Amino acid sequence: MLRSAGRPRPDAVLLDRDGTLVVDVPYNGDPERVEPVPAAREALARLRAAGLPLAVVSNQSGVARGLLTAAQVAAVNARVDELVGPFDAWLVCPHGPQDRCACRKPAAGLVTDAARALGVEPWDCALVGDIGADMEAARAAGARGVLVPTAITRDEEVLAAPERAPDLEAAVDLLLGVPAPLPEAVLA
């Protein structure tokens, strides 16, 4: 189901990495395990063709937990960039939840830093993500949030999302203002 608040096209798009751009492999430090979600390359190409700068905003608590190194995160990010990029900016929070930093989603830090890196205001950005923390970070920064639920997205996160789309392609349609197709029952 596509749900939209009817907002105008953003000036920049921020994307969560794991579960949104690529299949979520918990604490992945191996670039060979990177697998884009279906149609990610094509969906992102449409955003680029529309002239929208793109940034990735990603919590990587595996660094703080000692499960990953910053170099491994960078190598995985480079592989994502190779498969579905290029991105104009990469912003990563290496902290754990206990660190109470300003950058870890659901805090606004990654969103505001990404907006600054792209030369736009946070409220002119849209953040596409797969969990409630992504939507909370968008809200905290004044950005537009679009939830693309996955198997790990909790029902209450779906219900609380300001906007949602069934997949990345539909999220791009929503951001670009492409009308959703009518259900077959309406067409019959």
C-alpha positions in Angstrom: 0.0 0.0 0.0 1.3 3.4 -0.9 0.5 6.1 1.6 1.5 9.7 1.1 0.9 13.0 2.8 1.0 14.7 -0.7 4.2 16.6 0.0 6.2 18.3 -2.8 9.3 16.7 -4.3 12.3 16.9 -2.0 15.6 18.7 -2.9 17.7 15.7 -1.8 17.1 12.0 -0.8 18.8 10.3 2.1 18.7 6.5 2.3 19.3 4.0 5.0 21.7 1.2 3.9 20.8 -2.1 5.4 17.3 -3.3 4.5 16.6 -0.3 2.3 19.4 -0.3 -0.3 20.8 -3.8 0.3 19.5 -7.0 1.9 20.2 -6.7 5.6 23.0 -9.0 6.7 23.5 -8.2 10.4 26.9 -6.7 11.1 28.1 -7.3 7.6 31.8 -6.7 7.1 32.2 -8.7 3.9 31.7 -6.8 0.6 31.0 -10.1 -1.1 27.8 -10.5 0.9 26.3 -7.2 -0.3 23.1 -7.8 -2.3 21.0 -4.9 -3.6 17.3 -5.0 -2.9 15.3 -5.7 -6.1 15.4 -2.8 -8.6 17.6 -0.6 -6.4 19.9 0.5 -9.2 17.0 1.4 -11.4 15.1 3.3 -8.7 18.2 5.3 -7.7 18.9 6.0 -11.4 15.5 7.7 -11.6 16.3 9.9 -8.6 19.6 10.9 -10.2 18.0 11.6 -13.5 15.6 13.9 -11.7 18.6 15.8 -10.5 18.3 14.8 -6.8 21.5 14.4 -4.8 21.6 11.2 -2.8 23.3 10.3 0.5 23.4 7.2 2.6 22.8 7.5 6.4 23.6 4.3 8.3 23.9 3.2 11.9 26.8 0.8 12.2 26.9 -0.2 15.8 28.9 -3.3 15.0 32.0 -1.0 15.2 31.2 0.0 18.8 30.4 -3.6 19.6 33.8 -4.8 18.3 32.1 -6.9 15.6 33.3 -4.8 12.7 36.1 -2.4 12.0 35.6 1.0 10.4 37.7 -0.4 7.4 35.2 -3.2 7.0 32.3 -0.8 7.0 34.0 1.4 4.4 34.7 -1.7 2.2 31.0 -2.7 2.4 30.0 0.9 1.6 32.3 0.9 -1.4 30.7 -2.3 -2.7 27.2 -0.8 -2.2 28.4 2.3 -4.1 29.8 0.1 -6.9 26.5 -1.9 -7.2 23.9 0.9 -6.8 25.8 4.1 -6.6 27.4 6.5 -6.8 26.2 8.5 -3.8 27.0 12.1 -3.2 27.7 11.5 0.5 28.1 8.7 3.0 27.4 9.3 6.7 27.9 6.5 9.2 27.4 6.4 12.9 29.8 3.9 14.5 28.4 4.3 18.0 26.2 1.9 20.0 22.9 2.6 21.6 24.5 3.1 25.0 26.8 5.9 23.6 23.9 8.3 23.4 25.5 10.2 20.6 23.8 12.9 18.5 24.4 11.0 15.2 22.8 7.6 15.8 19.3 7.3 14.4 16.7 8.0 15.8 18.7 11.2 16.7 18.8 13.8 14.0 22.6 14.1 13.6 23.0 11.9 10.5 20.2 13.6 8.7 21.3 17.1 9.5 24.9 16.3 8.6 23.8 14.7 5.3 21.7 17.7 4.4 24.7 20.0 5.1 27.0 17.8 3.0 24.5 18.0 0.1 24.0 21.8 0.5 20.3 21.7 1.4 18.2 22.2 4.5 17.1 19.1 6.4 13.5 20.0 5.9 14.1 19.9 2.1 15.2 16.2 2.4 13.4 12.9 2.4 14.8 9.9 4.3 13.8 6.5 3.0 14.3 3.7 5.6 13.0 0.4 6.8 12.5 0.9 10.5 11.0 3.3 13.0 14.3 4.8 14.0 14.8 6.0 10.4 11.4 7.8 10.5 12.1 9.2 14.0 15.5 10.6 12.7 13.7 12.2 9.8 11.1 13.7 12.1 13.7 15.0 14.6 15.5 16.8 11.8 12.3 18.1 10.2 12.8 15.9 7.1 10.2 13.9 5.2 10.2 10.2 6.2 9.2 7.4 3.9 9.1 3.9 5.3 9.7 0.8 3.2 8.8 -2.0 5.5 10.7 -5.3 5.6 10.3 -8.5 7.6 12.0 -6.8 10.6 9.7 -3.7 10.6 7.3 -3.8 13.5 3.6 -3.3 12.9 3.5 -0.2 15.1 6.4 1.3 13.1 4.4 0.8 9.9 1.3 2.4 11.4 3.2 5.4 12.8 5.1 6.1 9.5 4.1 9.5 8.0 4.4 7.9 4.5 5.1 4.4 3.4 5.7 2.4 0.2 5.8 -1.3 -0.4 9.3 -1.2 -2.0 12.1 1.2 -3.0 10.6 1.7 -6.5 7.3 2.8 -5.1 9.1 5.0 -2.6 10.8 6.7 -5.6 7.4 7.1 -7.3 6.1 8.7 -4.2 9.1 11.1 -3.9 8.9 12.1 -7.6 5.1 12.5 -7.5 4.3 9.7 -9.9 0.7 8.6 -9.3 0.2 5.2 -7.9 -1.5 2.7 -10.2 -5.2 2.0 -9.5 -6.0 -1.3 -7.9 -7.2 -4.0 -10.4 -10.6 -4.1 -8.7 -11.1 -0.4 -9.6 -10.1 -1.1 -13.2 -12.4 -4.1 -13.6 
